Amino acid sequence: MNDEPQDVFRQMDAMIARMFEEMKHGMVTGIPPHAAGYRIVLRGSTIPQVPPHDRIARSGDPHEPVPEVHCIGNEVKVVAELPGAEKESIQLNVSDGTITIEADGQGRHFIKRAVFPPVDAASMKSTFRNGVLEVTFAGLNESHADDKRDA
């Protein structure tokens, strides 16, 4: 790289041009573009953590955004995008630290899953607005989670 400030912009332009060519090639050949997802967990003021790969629940369509899980204080919130889904069709199933979300709308069927820390499943509250589902739980600390499992 050169010390000239414009050199950075030329390199960025070249990189973007290569990306567009790869996308155009994929559209012409029918090869779908590569899609990947990731999840970062923030708890309080701790350092962000990336959970182990095997703890991330997979959703139905690899090109759909995965639900987000937010731990804020003693609250756990799951946020999932369901564009075009009908509110009446949404089904939620909570089991073993995983929530499964199923919904239908506009000729589509959604199946989304998210893994979250120990929660009080009975405290579940949900809202659905503008194609975004928010499910909120009261979080449990580890000692309460053990008590719930023993019961």
N, C-alpha and C positions, 0 to 999 in steps of 0.2 A: 504494500500500500504506500502511496505517495503522501507527502505532507500537505499536499494541496487539499483544501476543504471540499472542493467539488468532487474529488475522487471517491469519497464515501457515497455520495449520491449516485454516481455512475455505477458503482458496484451494486447498490440497492436496485437500481433500474434493471441491471442485467439479471439479478436474481429473480425479480418479479417477472421479467419477460420469460425466463426459463420455467417458472411455475405455471404461467399461463399456457405455455406450449405443452407442458405435461398434462394439464387439465384438458386442453383441446384434443390432444392425442387420445386421452381416455374416453372422451365423449364420442369421438369418431369410431374408435375400435370397440366401444361398448364395455370396456373395462372400467368398473366403477372406481372412483378415486379412493385412495386409502383413507380410512377414518379410524381415529383412535380416541380413547377417552381416558380421563384420569380424574382422581378425586383427591382433594387435600382437606385434611381435618384440622380445624382451628378450635382449640379449647382454651378459653380465657386468654391469658397473656403468654401462653406457652409457644414454643417454636412450632410452626406448621408441620404436620406429619402426613406422610403418604402411607396409607394402610397397606399391608401385604396384599399382593395381587389376588390371592385366593379368597380374601375376605370381601371383595367387591362383587356384589350380586349383579349378574348380567341381565340386561333388559332384552325385550323381544327383538327389536330392530337395531343393528349396530350403528345405523346412521342417525338415530334419534338421540337427543341429549339425555344423559342419565340424570336421575333425580339427585338433588343436592341435599346434604344432611348438615344442619347447623346446630351446634351445641352452644347455647347462650345462657349462661348462668345455670339454673336448674331446669332448663327447658330444652327439649330436642325438637327441631323443626325439620320436616322433610318437604322439599319443594320440587314439584314435577310439572313439566310443560306437557299439556294435553291439548294442542290446538285443534279446534273443531269438535271436541268431545262434548257429549250431552251430559249435563250434571246428573240426571236421573240414572245414567248407565254406569256411573262410577262405583266400583266395588273395591273395598279395602280389606286386606287380610294380613293380620299381624301374627307372626309366629317365630319363635326362637331368634329374636333380634333382627328379623327381616320383615319389611313391609312389601306386599305385592299389590300393585295398583293395576286394575283392569278397567277399561272404558271403551265405549264405542261412539262414533260420530262421523258424519260426512264420508261414509264408506270405508272407514278405517277402524282397526281394532288395536288398542294400545295395551301392552303388558310391560310394566316397569317394576323394577325391584330395587330396594335400597337396604343396606345393612346399617344398623345404628347401635349406639351403646344401650345399656339397660334402661328401660323406661317402664312406667306404670301404664300398661295398655288400656286400663279402664279410664284413664284421663284423656284419651284421644279426642281431639276436636279438629274439625276440618272446615276449610272454606274453599270455594271454587269460583274464581273470578277471571274473566278475560282469558280463558284457556290455561290458567295456572292454578294448580291444586296445592294448597298448603295444609299439611297435617302436623299438628302440634301435640306433644306429649310432655308430661312431667318426667324429668329425668330421675333416675335412681343412682345413688352412689353405690359403690361395690358391695358394701355391707347389706344394704336394702335389697340389692339384686340377689344376693345369696339367700336371704330370708324368703323372697318370693319363689325361688327355685325349690326350696325345701318344702314349701307349703303344698 
